[in-house]
Amino acid sequence: MPRKNNAKNYEEAIAALQEILKQVENNELGIDQLAEKLKEAKTLIAYCKEKLYHTDEEIRKILDSEEK
């Protein structure tokens, strides 16, 4: 999945989401900025979900191979 954000890994994506949340909660964004930040947050969330899914699959494979 092509990313439109600068996050290089899960931790950076979470940090970026936390920053967006802080800006929203503190009313630091104008209406135009808000729309752009929400689009960015949507992309970041999709990236995090995908990363968690793939990590979960890897862990399951590792655990399954140890049981055999």
Contacts in CASP RR format, 6 or more apart in sequence:
PFRMAT RR
TARGET T0000
AUTHOR 0000-0000-0000
METHOD contacts of the structure
MODEL  1
MPRKNNAKNYEEAIAALQEILKQVENNELGIDQLAEKLKEAKTLIAYCKE
KLYHTDEEIRKILDSEEK
1 46 0 8 1.000
1 47 0 8 1.000
1 50 0 8 1.000
3 43 0 8 1.000
3 47 0 8 1.000
4 40 0 8 1.000
4 43 0 8 1.000
5 13 0 8 1.000
5 16 0 8 1.000
5 40 0 8 1.000
5 43 0 8 1.000
5 44 0 8 1.000
5 47 0 8 1.000
6 12 0 8 1.000
6 16 0 8 1.000
7 13 0 8 1.000
7 15 0 8 1.000
7 16 0 8 1.000
7 44 0 8 1.000
7 47 0 8 1.000
10 47 0 8 1.000
10 48 0 8 1.000
10 51 0 8 1.000
10 52 0 8 1.000
13 44 0 8 1.000
13 47 0 8 1.000
13 48 0 8 1.000
13 51 0 8 1.000
14 48 0 8 1.000
16 40 0 8 1.000
16 44 0 8 1.000
17 41 0 8 1.000
17 44 0 8 1.000
17 45 0 8 1.000
17 48 0 8 1.000
20 37 0 8 1.000
20 38 0 8 1.000
20 40 0 8 1.000
20 41 0 8 1.000
20 44 0 8 1.000
22 28 0 8 1.000
23 29 0 8 1.000
23 37 0 8 1.000
24 34 0 8 1.000
24 37 0 8 1.000
29 37 0 8 1.000
END
